[in-house]
Amino acid sequence: MFPFTLPRIFPTLYCDSAEAPPAPASRAASALNTVKNAMAVPENELKRWRRTFDTNAQTVVEGQKFLNSEQFVNAIAPQGDLSKIGRAQFGTLFRVADTSKRGLLSWDDFVVFETILKRPDADYWIAFQYFDVDESGTISYDEFKNVFNANIGPAAIPFDFDCDWVKLYLGKKNGAHVLGYNEFTQLMKGLQGERLRQAFKYLDKDQDGYIRPEQFKQIILDIAGHKLSDAVIERLPTLTTLSPGGRISYSEVIAFYNVIREMDMVERIIREATAKSKDGRIDQSDFLNHCVSSTRYSLFTPMEASIVFHFAGRGNPTQRLALVDFAQLLDPRWKAPSETAEAKPASSSVTSVLHQFAHSAYNFGLGGVAGGFGATIVYPIDLGEMQNQRSTVVGQLLYKNSLDCVRKVFRNEGLIGFYRGLGPQLIGVAPEKAIKLTVNDFIRARAMDPETGRISLGWELVAGGTAGGCQVIFTNPLEIVKIRLQVQGEAAKLEGAVPKGAVHIIRQLGLLGLYKGASACLLRDIPFSAIYFPAYWHLKKDLFNEGYNGKQLSFLETLTAAAAAGMPAAYFTTPADVVKTRLQVEARKGQTHYKGLADAFVKIYREEGFKAFFKGGPARIIRSSPQFGFTLVAYEYLHKYPFNGTSREVETSLTSQREDMAQVRARNALRILLDVHGDFGRRSG
């Protein structure tokens, strides 16, 4: 027969040979192989493993560090596991790692176990070693039976090892047929289904094809309790309501088992179908239709779809459900919101008020930092745009275009001229951006469907428009001072006048004067925000698929969405910005005077034509896109901490961030063993 060659850390075994397998290698040879393989591991991995080992190895024997069972669990168990497997259950794997059977792991033992976890099939390999008690590289009929019975306990539903299914894998051949590794993996994959069949047959005393609800619950707890949330487990007996008679048929049991086995595919279909649904909800027809369209053949039967919606809908399978409704079926750790609230200590009213105050202060601080950063980057562009938009002296053309404006400002004022008026801009931008972002988020949060996370386009426009309107309280005084500071720089150069500071301009204008041109400012900022925020969110969701299977946008994707959303918003509001600038600039001799918003529109159109309304439009796009791009990127990233709130997202292993693969494989190995029985490993120690 063709020999099956194992890695060098194990002796070569001929699992399928009719001849007896060779004797295991000596302990000295095994130790030598261990050292060789350890030395072959990259140094950075060895350092990481050594750090993990030294951190957790608290047992010292004859001056040498060792891991006991509890310390081993701390070293390999994933942090924040997205399953129902308890950390203590990882102690089951200690038996595999403890090859010397002394109850302690040395550094060499730990390196060997971590090296095994690097295998792509480490989960099945570890399970194979668990059943291979005599370390021969094969599993005999008696070994499999003894390990199985030692781990399920006398209270479990008995398993018939003399059945035809077992004989197909472990039937006798020349008196002693054994399982090789490949045969073992296939046996373990089909074992749960055979256990289910035998358990149903054992409990169906009348052989009429039905069992009682409590018997169905007993079967599922034995083979799949670790895959289901407590809420689903409590509702298992309600499966009897799917059909009349008060009992559960074998077909319903198999259908439920198929749902559990294909839970990852169930989750993918639900996430994709709800994402494409107009209202963020789906029914059974939507589920089955999306299943057919996204797979080569119909993966789920109508009965299986009914079971999915029965448990997600809490007994009402006909209603349309949002993704959050399926959480109790998809997430084994799911708890009812009331239970979660009870688990958390009640906070005092003083603490709540302080938290809200801190949250508000954080939002304003975030707006200041993000807005100031964006404003500083684009301020020279803003200066060029404003100078190009300002009124001309009759018969005199100040600037031919934006490039000409840049040349003249640099020639007349130097580099510092591009940042004239930046101080008031930075002082005013903090409350402006804070109130704009906060109001938009506030309205969106209250208009949003709490279950689907969806918000109608109408409310998106209202949220953005209201945010833009509120910011005018800070924007108008800020911009009129900024504009006059920018304009007087060149006037001082041409006319010999002395530039005056922001304080002088504020005193000259007075409180009411600071809001000169506010109507035009409202006309610009309300539609700008009403266009910008919905465009930004839809670019993230629809173009970059944020949230799809837990996707989080990269820095570049977020920046692109934020910058692109600013382009149409900036250009289409340019006419209002032109009028606002004309109203706020202090008119000098020979320049056109404007009495108000309507008068400005009429005179600009009559004297300069329609194109004048879009003067500085390209520069406005160039300024607004990067400014809002960097501002929103900063807001998105900084707003996550420390006040990230309570997420309504359904987080499972499918959507979680990538974990250390060694820990994932260790958990998967434990799942394979737990599929035999939920208490696997607890009895045998």
C-alpha positions in Angstrom: 0.0 0.0 0.0 1.0 3.6 -0.5 2.5 4.9 2.8 0.9 7.9 4.5 3.8 10.1 5.6 3.3 12.3 8.7 5.3 15.4 9.6 8.8 14.8 11.0 7.8 15.5 14.6 6.0 12.2 14.5 7.4 8.8 13.6 6.5 7.5 10.1 3.4 5.3 10.2 1.9 3.1 7.6 -1.7 3.4 8.6 -3.4 1.5 5.8 -0.8 -1.3 5.6 -1.8 -4.9 6.3 1.4 -5.2 8.2 1.7 -4.1 11.8 2.8 -0.5 12.2 6.4 0.1 13.2 7.2 0.6 16.8 7.0 4.2 18.0 10.3 6.2 18.0 12.2 6.4 21.2 11.7 9.4 23.5 15.2 10.6 22.7 14.5 10.6 18.9 11.2 12.3 19.5 12.9 15.0 21.6 15.6 15.5 18.9 12.9 15.9 16.2 11.1 18.4 18.4 14.2 20.5 18.7 14.9 20.4 15.0 11.4 21.5 14.1 11.5 24.2 16.8 14.7 25.6 15.3 13.0 25.6 11.8 10.3 28.0 13.1 10.9 31.7 12.2 12.5 33.6 15.0 9.7 36.1 15.4 7.2 33.3 16.1 9.5 31.7 18.6 9.8 35.0 20.4 6.0 35.4 20.5 5.6 31.8 21.7 8.3 32.3 24.3 6.6 35.5 25.6 3.3 33.7 25.8 4.9 30.7 27.6 6.9 32.8 30.1 3.8 35.0 30.8 1.6 32.0 31.7 4.0 29.4 33.0 3.8 29.9 36.7 4.8 26.3 37.8 8.5 25.8 38.5 10.0 22.4 38.9 13.8 22.1 39.5 14.3 25.6 38.2 12.4 24.9 35.0 9.1 26.6 34.0 6.0 24.5 33.1 2.4 25.0 32.2 -0.3 23.2 34.1 -3.8 22.7 32.7 -5.2 26.1 33.8 -2.1 28.0 32.6 -2.2 26.2 29.3 -5.8 27.4 28.8 -4.8 31.0 29.5 -2.0 30.6 26.9 -4.1 29.2 24.0 -7.8 30.3 24.5 -9.0 33.1 22.3 -9.7 36.4 24.0 -13.3 37.5 23.6 -14.4 34.3 21.9 -17.4 34.6 19.5 -18.8 31.2 20.5 -20.5 29.6 23.4 -17.4 27.5 24.3 -16.2 28.3 27.8 -12.5 29.0 28.4 -12.3 26.1 30.8 -13.3 23.7 28.0 -10.0 24.4 26.3 -8.5 22.2 29.0 -9.6 19.3 26.9 -6.8 20.0 24.5 -4.2 19.7 27.3 -4.3 16.0 27.0 -3.1 16.3 23.4 -0.4 18.7 24.2 0.8 16.7 27.3 2.5 13.9 25.3 4.7 13.0 28.4 1.5 12.4 30.5 3.0 14.1 33.5 0.4 16.8 33.9 2.8 19.6 33.0 4.0 21.1 29.7 7.6 22.1 29.1 8.7 24.7 26.7 9.5 22.0 24.1 6.0 20.6 24.5 4.5 24.0 24.0 6.5 24.6 20.8 5.4 21.3 19.4 1.7 22.1 20.1 2.0 25.6 18.6 3.7 24.0 15.5 0.8 21.6 15.1 -1.6 24.6 15.3 0.1 26.0 12.2 -1.2 23.0 10.1 -4.1 23.9 7.9 -5.9 20.8 9.2 -4.8 21.3 12.8 -8.4 21.0 14.1 -8.9 17.4 12.7 -5.2 16.5 13.5 -5.7 17.4 17.2 -9.0 15.4 17.4 -7.2 12.5 15.8 -4.4 12.6 18.4 -7.0 12.7 21.2 -8.6 9.4 20.0 -5.1 7.9 19.3 -4.6 6.8 22.9 -1.6 4.5 22.3 0.1 7.0 20.0 0.4 4.4 17.2 -0.7 6.7 14.4 -3.9 4.7 13.9 -7.2 4.4 15.8 -8.6 0.9 16.4 -12.3 0.0 17.0 -11.7 -0.4 20.7 -9.8 2.9 21.0 -12.6 4.8 19.3 -15.3 3.1 21.4 -13.5 3.5 24.7 -12.7 7.2 24.2 -16.2 7.9 23.0 -17.9 6.2 26.0 -15.5 7.8 28.4 -16.5 11.2 27.4 -20.3 11.1 26.9 -21.2 9.7 30.3 -24.0 7.2 31.3 -26.8 9.7 31.1 -26.3 10.4 27.4 -28.4 8.7 24.7 -26.5 5.4 23.9 -24.7 4.9 20.7 -24.7 1.5 18.9 -21.2 0.8 17.8 -22.4 -2.4 16.1 -24.4 -0.5 13.5 -23.7 -0.7 9.8 -22.5 2.9 9.6 -19.6 2.2 12.1 -18.7 -1.1 10.3 -18.2 0.8 7.1 -15.4 2.8 8.8 -14.3 0.4 11.5 -15.4 -3.0 10.4 -12.9 -5.8 11.0 -10.3 -6.5 8.3 -8.0 -9.4 8.9 -9.1 -9.3 12.5 -7.9 -5.7 13.3 -9.0 -3.0 10.9 -7.9 0.5 12.0 -8.6 4.0 11.0 -6.0 6.1 9.3 -6.0 9.9 9.6 -8.0 10.5 6.4 -10.6 7.9 7.2 -11.0 9.4 10.7 -11.7 12.9 9.4 -14.6 11.6 7.3 -15.9 9.6 10.1 -16.0 12.6 12.4 -17.7 14.7 9.8 -20.6 12.2 9.5 -20.7 11.1 13.2 -23.1 13.8 14.4 -25.6 12.8 11.7 -25.4 9.1 12.7 -25.8 10.0 16.3 -28.9 12.0 15.5 -30.4 9.1 13.6 -29.7 6.6 16.3 -30.9 8.9 19.1 -34.2 9.5 17.3 -34.7 5.8 16.7 -33.8 5.1 20.4 -36.4 7.6 21.7 -39.1 6.7 19.2 -40.3 3.7 21.2 -43.4 3.2 19.1 -41.5 3.4 15.8 -44.1 5.7 14.4 -41.6 8.4 13.3 -42.4 11.0 16.0 -40.8 12.0 19.4 -41.9 14.3 22.2 -40.7 17.9 22.3 -38.5 17.3 25.4 -36.9 14.3 23.7 -36.0 16.5 20.7 -34.4 19.0 23.1 -32.4 16.2 24.7 -31.0 15.2 21.4 -30.0 18.7 20.3 -28.4 19.4 23.7 -26.3 16.3 23.4 -24.9 17.0 20.0 -25.2 20.8 19.3 -25.9 22.6 22.5 -22.7 24.6 22.2 -23.8 26.0 18.8 -27.1 27.5 20.0 -28.0 30.5 22.2 -29.8 29.9 25.5 -32.9 31.6 24.0 -33.1 29.1 21.1 -32.4 26.2 23.5 -35.4 27.2 25.6 -37.6 27.4 22.6 -36.5 24.0 21.1 -39.8 22.3 22.2 -41.8 24.9 20.3 -40.7 23.2 17.0 -43.8 21.0 17.6 -46.0 23.9 16.6 -44.9 23.8 13.0 -47.2 20.8 12.4 -50.3 19.5 14.1 -50.2 16.6 16.6 -48.0 18.0 19.4 -45.0 15.9 18.5 -41.9 16.3 16.3 -41.2 14.2 13.2 -37.9 12.8 12.0 -38.0 15.1 9.0 -38.3 18.1 11.3 -35.4 16.9 13.4 -33.2 16.4 10.3 -34.3 19.8 8.9 -33.2 21.5 12.2 -29.9 19.7 12.1 -29.3 20.8 8.5 -29.9 24.4 9.6 -27.3 24.1 12.4 -24.8 22.4 10.1 -25.1 25.1 7.4 -25.4 28.1 9.8 -22.6 30.0 8.1 -24.5 29.8 4.8 -27.7 30.7 6.6 -26.0 33.8 8.0 -24.6 34.9 4.6 -27.9 34.6 2.9 -29.7 36.5 5.6 -27.1 39.3 5.6 -27.1 39.6 1.8 -30.9 39.5 1.5 -31.6 42.0 4.3 -28.9 44.3 2.8 -30.7 44.3 -0.6 -34.2 44.6 0.8 -35.7 48.0 0.5 -36.9 48.1 4.1 -34.1 46.0 5.6 -36.4 43.1 6.4 -37.1 39.7 4.7 -39.6 36.9 4.9 -39.4 33.3 4.0 -39.9 33.9 0.3 -37.1 36.5 0.2 -34.8 34.0 2.0 -35.5 31.1 -0.4 -35.3 33.4 -3.5 -32.0 34.8 -2.5 -30.8 31.3 -1.7 -31.6 30.1 -5.2 -30.0 33.2 -6.8 -26.8 32.9 -4.8 -26.1 29.2 -5.0 -25.9 26.6 -7.8 -28.9 24.8 -6.5 -31.5 25.2 -3.7 -29.5 24.7 -0.6 -32.4 24.9 1.9 -35.9 23.3 1.8 -39.1 25.2 2.6 -39.2 23.3 5.9 -35.7 24.4 6.8 -36.6 28.0 5.9 -39.7 27.7 8.1 -37.5 26.6 11.0 -35.1 29.5 10.6 -38.0 32.0 10.7 -39.8 30.1 13.4 -36.9 30.6 15.9 -36.0 34.1 14.7 -39.6 35.3 14.8 -40.2 33.7 18.2 -43.0 31.5 17.0 -44.3 33.8 14.3 -42.6 32.6 11.1 -44.8 34.7 8.7 -43.6 38.2 9.7 -40.9 40.1 8.0 -37.7 40.2 10.0 -34.6 42.4 10.3 -31.1 41.1 10.7 -31.2 41.8 14.4 -34.1 39.5 14.8 -32.0 36.6 13.6 -29.2 37.4 16.1 -30.5 34.8 18.7 -30.2 32.1 16.0 -26.9 33.2 14.5 -25.0 34.1 17.7 -24.6 31.4 20.4 -23.7 34.1 23.0 -26.9 36.0 22.4 -28.8 37.3 25.4 -32.1 39.1 25.6 -31.7 42.9 26.0 -33.4 42.7 29.4 -30.9 40.1 30.6 -28.0 42.2 29.5 -29.4 45.2 31.2 -29.9 43.3 34.5 -26.3 42.0 34.3 -24.9 45.6 34.2 -24.9 47.6 37.4 -27.4 50.4 37.4 -25.6 53.8 37.0 -26.7 56.8 39.1 -28.3 59.8 37.6 -25.2 61.9 38.4 -23.0 59.4 36.5 -25.4 59.5 33.6 -25.4 63.3 33.4 -21.6 63.4 33.7 -21.3 60.8 30.9 -23.6 62.8 28.6 -21.7 66.0 29.4 -18.4 64.3 28.6 -19.8 62.8 25.4 -20.9 66.3 24.3 -17.6 67.8 25.2 -15.9 65.0 23.2 -18.0 65.6 20.1 -17.2 69.3 20.2 -13.5 68.6 20.7 -13.6 66.2 17.8 -15.2 68.8 15.6 -12.6 71.3 16.5 -9.6 69.1 15.9 -11.0 67.5 12.7 -12.4 70.8 11.3 -9.3 72.7 12.1 -7.1 70.2 10.4 -9.2 70.2 7.3 -9.5 74.0 7.2 -5.7 74.5 7.5 -5.0 72.2 4.6 -7.5 73.9 2.2 -7.3 77.5 3.5 -5.1 78.8 0.6 -7.6 77.4 -1.9 -10.4 79.1 0.1 -8.6 82.4 -0.3 -8.2 82.0 -4.0 -11.9 81.1 -4.4 -13.0 84.1 -2.4 -10.8 86.6 -4.2 -12.0 85.3 -7.5 -15.7 85.6 -6.4 -15.5 89.1 -5.0 -16.9 92.1 -6.9 -15.0 93.8 -9.6 -14.4 97.5 -10.0 -16.3 98.8 -13.0 -14.0 98.6 -16.1 -11.3 96.7 -14.1 -10.7 92.9 -14.2 -8.9 91.9 -11.0 -8.2 88.3 -11.8 -8.4 86.4 -15.0 -8.8 83.0 -13.3 -7.9 81.0 -10.2 -4.3 80.6 -11.3 -3.9 84.3 -11.9 -5.3 85.0 -8.5 -2.7 82.7 -6.9 0.1 84.5 -8.7 -1.0 88.0 -7.7 -1.7 87.1 -4.1 1.8 85.6 -3.8 3.4 88.6 -5.6 1.6 91.2 -3.4 1.6 89.5 0.0 4.0 86.5 -0.2 3.3 83.1 1.3 1.7 84.5 4.5 -1.0 86.0 2.3 -2.5 82.6 1.7 -3.1 82.1 5.4 -4.3 85.6 6.2 -7.5 85.3 8.4 -6.7 81.7 9.4 -6.8 82.5 13.1 -10.5 83.4 13.3 -11.2 80.5 11.0 -9.6 78.0 13.4 -11.3 79.6 16.4 -14.8 79.5 14.8 -14.4 76.1 13.1 -14.6 74.1 16.3 -18.2 74.9 17.3 -19.2 75.1 13.6 -18.1 71.5 12.8 -19.2 70.2 16.2 -22.7 71.5 15.9 -23.0 70.4 12.3 -21.9 66.8 12.9 -23.7 66.5 16.2 -27.0 67.7 14.9 -26.8 65.5 11.9 -26.0 62.4 14.0 -28.7 63.4 16.6 -31.5 63.5 14.0 -30.3 60.5 12.1 -30.2 58.4 15.3 -33.8 59.3 16.1 -35.2 58.9 12.6 -33.4 55.5 12.1 -35.2 52.2 12.4 -33.7 50.7 15.5 -33.9 47.1 14.1 -32.7 47.5 10.6 -30.5 50.6 11.0 -32.2 52.1 7.9 -33.3 55.7 7.5 -35.5 57.1 4.7 -34.0 59.5 2.2 -36.5 62.2 3.4 -35.1 62.1 6.9 -31.6 62.0 5.7 -32.2 65.3 3.8 -33.9 66.8 6.9 -31.0 65.7 9.2 -28.4 67.2 6.8 -30.3 70.4 6.1 -31.0 71.0 9.8 -27.3 70.5 10.6 -26.4 73.0 7.9 -28.9 75.5 9.2 -27.7 75.3 12.8 -24.1 75.8 11.8 -24.9 79.3 10.4 -25.0 80.5 14.0 -21.2 80.1 14.0 -20.4 80.2 10.2 -21.7 83.6 9.3 -19.8 85.7 11.9 -16.7 83.6 11.2 -16.8 84.0 7.4 -17.6 87.7 7.3 -14.5 88.4 9.5 -12.4 86.0 7.5 -13.5 87.5 4.2 -12.7 91.1 5.3 -9.3 90.1 6.6 -8.5 88.4 3.3 -9.7 91.4 1.2 -7.9 94.0 3.2 -4.6 92.3 2.7 -4.5 93.2 -1.0 -6.1 96.5 -0.5 -3.4 97.5 2.0 -0.8 96.6 -0.7 -2.5 98.6 -3.5 -3.8 101.6 -1.6 -1.2 101.8 1.2 -3.8 101.3 3.9 -2.8 99.7 7.3 -4.4 96.2 7.7 -6.7 96.0 10.7 -7.2 93.0 13.0 -10.2 90.7 13.6 -11.2 92.6 16.8 -11.5 95.9 15.0 -13.7 94.3 12.3 -16.0 92.7 14.9 -16.3 96.1 16.7 -17.0 97.8 13.4 -19.7 95.4 12.4 -21.5 94.9 15.7 -23.6 91.9 16.7 -26.1 92.4 13.9 -23.4 93.2 11.3 -21.8 89.9 12.0 -24.9 88.2 10.5 -24.9 90.3 7.3 -25.5 87.9 4.4 -27.0 85.2 6.8 -29.8 84.5 4.4 -27.4 83.7 1.6 -25.3 81.7 4.1 -28.5 79.7 5.0 -29.2 79.3 1.3 -25.7 77.8 0.8 -25.3 75.7 4.0 -28.7 74.0 4.2 -28.6 72.5 0.7 -24.9 71.8 1.0 -25.4 69.6 4.1 -28.6 68.1 2.7 -26.7 66.9 -0.3 -23.4 66.1 1.4 -24.4 63.8 4.3 -26.8 61.5 2.4 -24.3 61.2 -0.4 -21.6 60.4 2.0 -23.5 57.6 3.8 -24.8 56.1 0.5 -21.3 56.1 -1.0 -20.0 54.2 2.1 -22.9 51.7 2.1 -23.7 51.2 -1.6 -20.3 51.8 -3.3 -17.8 50.5 -0.7 -20.2 48.0 1.0 -19.6 49.2 4.6 -21.1 46.7 7.0 -21.4 43.9 4.4 -20.4 40.8 6.3 -18.9 43.0 8.9 -16.7 45.0 6.5 -15.0 48.1 7.9 -13.9 50.7 5.5 -10.2 51.4 5.1 -8.7 54.9 5.6 -8.6 55.5 1.8 -12.2 54.2 1.2 -13.5 56.5 3.9 -11.5 59.5 2.6 -12.7 58.8 -1.0 -16.4 58.6 0.1 -16.1 61.8 2.2 -14.3 63.7 -0.6 -16.5 62.6 -3.4 -19.7 63.5 -1.5 -18.4 67.1 -1.2 -18.1 67.6 -5.0 -21.7 67.9 -6.0 -22.6 69.6 -2.7 -20.0 72.2 -3.3 -20.6 72.9 -6.9 -24.4 73.1 -6.8 -24.3 75.6 -3.9 -21.7 77.9 -5.5 -24.3 80.5 -6.6 -25.4 81.0 -3.0 -21.8 81.2 -2.0 -21.1 83.9 -4.6 -24.0 86.0 -3.4 -23.0 85.5 0.2 -19.4 86.7 -0.5 -20.7 89.8 -2.4 -22.9 90.7 0.5 -20.2 90.3 3.1 -17.4 92.1 1.4 -17.1 95.7 2.4 -17.8 97.5 -0.9 -15.3 100.2 -1.9 -15.6 103.2 -4.2 -16.5 102.1 -7.8 -17.8 98.6 -6.7 -21.4 97.5 -6.9 -23.5 97.8 -3.7 -26.1 95.2 -2.9 -29.2 95.9 -0.8 -30.0 92.2 0.0 -30.2 88.7 -1.3 -32.7 89.2 -4.1 -31.0 92.5 -5.2 -27.6 90.7 -5.3 -29.0 87.9 -7.6 -30.5 90.4 -10.0 -27.5 92.7 -10.2 -25.0 89.9 -10.6 -27.0 88.4 -13.4 -27.6 91.7 -15.1 -24.0 93.0 -14.9 -22.0 89.8 -15.3 -24.3 87.1 -16.7 -25.2 83.6 -15.5 -21.6 82.3 -15.5 -20.8 84.7 -12.6 -22.9 82.6 -10.3 -20.4 79.8 -10.7 -17.2 81.9 -10.3 -14.8 80.0 -8.1 -16.9 76.8 -8.5 -13.9 74.6 -9.4 -11.9 76.1 -6.6 -14.8 75.5 -4.2 -14.9 71.8 -5.2 -11.1 71.5 -4.8 -11.4 73.1 -1.3 -14.6 71.4 0.0 -13.7 67.9 -1.1 -10.4 67.5 0.8 -11.6 69.6 3.7 -14.7 67.5 4.3 -12.8 64.4 3.4 -10.2 64.9 6.1 -12.8 66.2 8.6 -15.1 63.2 8.2 -12.2 60.7 8.3 -11.0 62.3 11.6 -14.6 62.2 12.9 -15.2 58.6 11.9 -11.9 57.4 13.5 -11.9 59.5 16.6 -15.6 59.1 17.3 -15.2 55.4 17.9 -13.3 56.0 21.2 -14.0 56.3 24.0 -17.7 56.9 23.5 -18.5 54.3 20.9 -22.0 53.6 22.3 -23.9 50.3 22.2 -23.8 48.7 18.7 -26.9 47.1 17.3 -24.8 45.2 14.8 -25.0 41.4 14.8 -21.5 40.3 15.4 -20.5 36.6 14.9 -17.4 34.7 13.9 -18.3 35.4 10.3 -18.0 39.2 10.7 -15.4 39.4 13.5 -11.9 40.8 12.9 -9.3 38.3 11.9 -8.0 36.4 15.0 -4.8 34.5 15.5 -5.1 31.4 13.3 -3.5 29.2 16.0 -6.3 30.1 18.4 -9.0 29.7 15.7 -7.7 26.2 14.9 -7.5 25.3 18.6 -11.2 26.4 19.0 -12.2 24.5 15.9 -10.5 21.3 17.2 -12.5 21.7 20.4 -15.7 22.1 18.4 -15.1 18.8 16.5 -14.8 17.0 19.9 -17.8 18.8 21.3 -19.8 17.7 18.3 -19.5 14.2 19.8 -21.0 15.4 23.0 -21.4 18.8 24.7 -19.6 17.6 27.8 -16.7 16.0 25.9 -13.5 16.0 27.9 -15.0 16.9 31.2 -15.4 13.3 32.5 -12.1 11.9 31.3 -10.1 14.8 32.6 
